[in-house]
Amino acid sequence: MNKADRNLLISIGVIIIVFVGGYASLVVYTGMTSPFSIVMSQSMQHDPDQSEIGSIDTGDIVIVRDPDKTQIQSYVEGTQSGYMSFGDYGSVIIYDRGGGQNPVIHRAILWLDYNTESDTWSAPSLAGYDGSWHYEYRDESGVVQERNDFNNIRGTLYFEDITVSGKNVSINLDSLDKSSGYLTMGDNSETNPNFDQPSIIDHTVSYEEIRSVPIAEIPWLGTLKILVNGGDNLEYVPNSLPSFVMFFLTIFGFLILLDAVTMFRNEKSMRKKLLEIRQWKR
């Protein structure tokens, strides 16, 4: 085996070791045997017409982590702690909605505890929340009461100017199954103007239903799968495919430039050695 072939095999081996080692490290860190998830819908986009770096868009790949390996914070908690992910306060979660349907990737907005004895809900995180919220219900005499007691929430819950898109949202808590969990919502202000409950799922999302927690975004890379499936969803992000192509052309161009610089340096070094040999012979 000549030197060139040996160097090629060494380079291929190093690349394989780096990729396999990196993937293995990612599996250990995330606690997930499949630490990647492709985003197929536009429900988390901040701009409904194009892809952006820093938010979860159609065609992105997200790196996900086991819920037991990370601390989930709701949007309401995030506004108080300062924790943000993918361009807004709180954690994004991927949860199962049952019925053999695809899992949902949306933001956790508020954790609600169901109080069985009083048939009410409580949300302790609202105690320090600076945003505008209240709930309305009819008392025994039929009069509508408006309250903001976070320990005895009932009737219809209202939020004003919530999330980065400034939504005004409400939810009739009587329409939900009586169980504790998260109220969730997509970031897209046009396609997801309100909570997932009860239009997507008829109950709050429990910890057991959370499949994973996205922690990082790889923009545009998932467009390949969407193209294989027909490419229909790419209409929501017309800039994703050109960005994907430009990304790889940039990497390819960089590698070519790096190879050219290396060859130039090697050639320069060889000329210097030849010159030294000639001078020595003289």
C-alpha positions in Angstrom: 0.0 0.0 0.0 1.5 3.3 -1.0 1.6 6.4 1.2 -1.3 8.2 -0.5 -3.7 5.2 0.0 -2.6 4.8 3.6 -3.2 8.5 4.3 -6.7 8.3 2.6 -7.6 5.3 4.8 -6.4 7.1 7.9 -8.4 10.2 7.0 -11.6 8.1 6.5 -11.0 6.3 9.8 -10.6 9.5 11.7 -13.8 10.9 10.1 -15.7 7.7 11.1 -14.3 7.8 14.7 -15.3 11.5 15.0 -18.9 10.9 13.8 -19.4 7.7 15.7 -17.9 9.1 18.9 -19.9 12.3 18.5 -23.1 10.5 18.0 -22.4 8.2 21.0 -21.7 11.2 23.2 -24.9 12.8 22.1 -26.9 9.7 22.9 -25.3 9.6 26.4 -25.9 13.3 27.0 -29.5 13.4 25.7 -30.5 10.0 27.1 -32.3 9.4 23.7 -31.4 6.5 21.4 -32.6 8.8 18.6 -31.6 12.3 19.6 -32.9 14.0 16.4 -36.4 14.9 15.4 -37.5 16.5 12.1 -40.1 19.3 12.2 -42.8 18.7 9.6 -45.3 21.5 10.5 -45.2 25.3 10.7 -46.9 25.6 14.1 -43.7 26.8 15.9 -42.6 29.4 13.3 -42.3 33.0 14.5 -42.4 34.2 10.9 -45.3 32.3 9.1 -43.7 32.9 5.7 -40.0 32.0 6.1 -37.5 30.1 8.1 -35.4 31.8 10.8 -32.4 30.7 12.7 -33.3 30.6 16.4 -36.9 29.4 16.1 -38.3 26.0 15.2 -39.4 26.1 11.5 -40.6 23.5 9.0 -37.7 21.5 7.8 -35.5 22.0 10.8 -34.0 19.2 12.8 -34.1 19.6 16.6 -31.8 17.8 19.0 -34.0 16.4 21.8 -33.3 15.3 25.4 -35.0 12.9 27.7 -37.4 14.8 30.0 -35.8 13.2 33.0 -32.4 14.7 32.1 -33.6 18.3 31.8 -35.7 20.8 33.8 -38.9 21.8 32.1 -40.0 25.4 32.6 -43.3 26.7 31.5 -43.6 30.1 29.7 -45.0 31.6 32.9 -42.1 30.3 34.9 -39.6 31.4 32.2 -40.8 35.0 32.4 -39.8 35.0 36.1 -36.5 33.0 35.8 -35.4 34.5 32.5 -35.1 31.1 30.9 -35.7 31.1 27.1 -35.6 28.5 24.4 -36.1 29.0 20.6 -36.9 32.7 20.8 -39.4 32.8 23.7 -39.7 32.1 27.4 -40.0 28.6 28.7 -39.4 25.1 27.4 -40.6 23.5 24.2 -41.8 19.9 24.6 -42.7 17.1 22.3 -45.8 15.2 23.6 -47.9 12.3 22.5 -51.5 13.0 21.7 -52.6 9.4 21.3 -54.8 7.8 18.6 -51.8 6.9 16.5 -51.3 10.5 15.5 -47.9 12.3 15.1 -46.5 13.8 18.3 -46.8 17.5 18.8 -43.9 19.9 19.3 -45.2 23.0 21.1 -44.3 25.3 24.0 -45.3 24.5 27.6 -47.3 27.6 28.8 -48.6 26.9 32.3 -48.7 23.9 34.7 -52.2 23.4 36.2 -52.9 21.2 39.2 -56.4 19.8 39.4 -58.0 20.0 42.9 -60.4 17.1 43.2 -62.1 18.1 46.4 -63.0 21.6 45.2 -63.3 20.8 41.5 -61.0 23.8 40.8 -57.5 24.3 39.4 -54.4 25.9 40.9 -51.3 27.3 39.3 -48.7 28.4 41.9 -46.4 29.8 39.2 -48.9 32.6 38.6 -48.1 34.0 42.0 -45.1 35.9 40.7 -46.3 36.4 37.1 -46.2 40.0 36.0 -48.4 39.5 32.9 -52.2 40.1 32.7 -54.4 37.2 33.5 -57.7 36.4 35.2 -60.6 33.9 35.2 -64.3 34.3 35.0 -67.1 32.0 36.3 -70.7 32.1 37.2 -71.6 31.9 40.9 -74.6 30.1 42.3 -76.8 33.1 41.5 -75.7 33.2 37.9 -73.6 36.3 38.3 -70.3 36.4 36.3 -67.4 36.8 38.7 -63.9 37.8 37.7 -61.0 36.7 39.9 -57.2 36.1 39.8 -56.9 33.7 42.8 -54.3 31.2 41.5 -55.3 28.6 44.0 -59.0 28.4 43.0 -59.1 28.8 39.2 -62.4 27.8 37.5 -64.5 28.6 34.5 -62.7 30.4 31.7 -59.0 31.3 32.1 -57.8 34.4 30.2 -54.3 35.7 29.3 -53.5 39.0 27.6 -50.3 39.8 25.5 -48.8 36.4 26.1 -45.7 34.9 24.3 -43.4 36.9 21.9 -46.3 37.2 19.5 -48.5 39.0 22.0 -51.5 36.7 21.8 -54.7 37.2 23.8 -55.9 33.7 24.6 -58.5 31.9 26.7 -59.6 28.4 27.6 -62.8 27.0 29.1 -61.4 24.7 31.8 -64.7 22.9 32.1 -64.0 21.5 28.6 -60.9 19.6 29.8 -60.5 16.2 31.5 -59.8 16.6 35.2 -56.1 15.9 35.4 -53.0 17.9 36.2 -50.6 18.9 33.4 -49.4 21.6 31.1 -51.4 23.9 28.9 -49.5 24.1 25.6 -49.5 26.2 22.5 -47.6 26.6 19.2 -45.6 29.8 18.6 -47.1 30.5 15.2 -49.6 33.4 15.8 -51.5 32.7 12.6 -51.9 28.9 12.6 -52.0 28.5 16.4 -53.8 31.5 17.9 -54.9 29.6 21.1 -54.0 26.8 23.4 -53.8 23.2 22.1 -56.5 22.3 24.6 -59.1 21.2 23.7 -58.7 21.5 19.9 -55.6 19.2 19.6 -55.8 17.4 22.9 -58.7 17.2 25.4 -56.6 17.4 28.5 -53.5 19.1 29.9 -50.2 17.4 29.0 -48.9 15.2 31.9 -45.2 14.4 32.5 -45.9 10.9 31.3 -47.0 12.1 27.9 -43.9 14.2 27.3 -41.8 12.2 24.8 -38.7 14.6 24.7 -37.5 18.2 25.2 -35.9 20.0 22.2 -32.7 21.7 23.3 -31.1 22.8 20.0 -31.9 23.5 16.3 -30.2 22.4 13.2 -31.8 24.7 10.5 -32.9 23.4 7.1 -31.4 19.9 7.2 -34.8 18.2 7.5 -35.9 19.7 4.1 -34.5 16.5 2.5 -37.1 14.3 4.2 -39.8 16.8 3.2 -38.7 16.7 -0.4 -38.7 12.9 -0.4 -42.3 13.1 1.0 -43.5 15.4 -1.8 -42.2 18.8 -0.5 -45.7 20.2 0.2 -44.8 21.7 3.6 -41.9 23.7 2.1 -44.4 26.3 0.9 -44.3 27.6 4.5 -40.6 28.2 4.3 -39.6 29.1 0.7 -36.2 30.2 1.8 -35.3 26.9 3.5 -34.2 24.9 0.4 -32.0 27.7 -1.0 -30.5 28.2 2.5 -29.9 24.5 2.7 -28.1 24.5 -0.7 -26.1 27.6 0.1 -25.1 26.1 3.4 -23.6 23.0 1.8 -22.0 25.0 -1.1 -20.3 27.2 1.5 -19.0 24.1 3.4 -17.9 22.5 0.1 -16.2 25.7 -1.0 -14.5 26.0 2.4 -13.1 22.5 2.1 -11.8 23.2 -1.4 -10.2 26.4 -0.3 -8.6 24.5 2.7 -7.3 21.8 0.4 -5.9 24.4 -2.0 -4.1 26.2 0.9 -2.7 22.9 2.2 -1.4 22.0 -1.3 0.1 25.4 -1.7 1.9 25.2 1.6 3.1 21.7 0.8 4.4 22.8 -2.6 6.1 25.8 -1.0 7.7 23.5 1.6 8.9 21.1 -1.1 10.4 23.9 -3.1 12.2 25.2 0.0 13.7 21.8 0.7 14.8 21.3 -2.9 16.5 24.7 -2.8 18.3 23.8 0.4 19.4 20.5 -1.1 20.8 22.3 -4.2 22.6 24.8 -2.1 24.1 22.0 0.1 25.3 20.2 -3.0 27.1 23.3 -4.2 
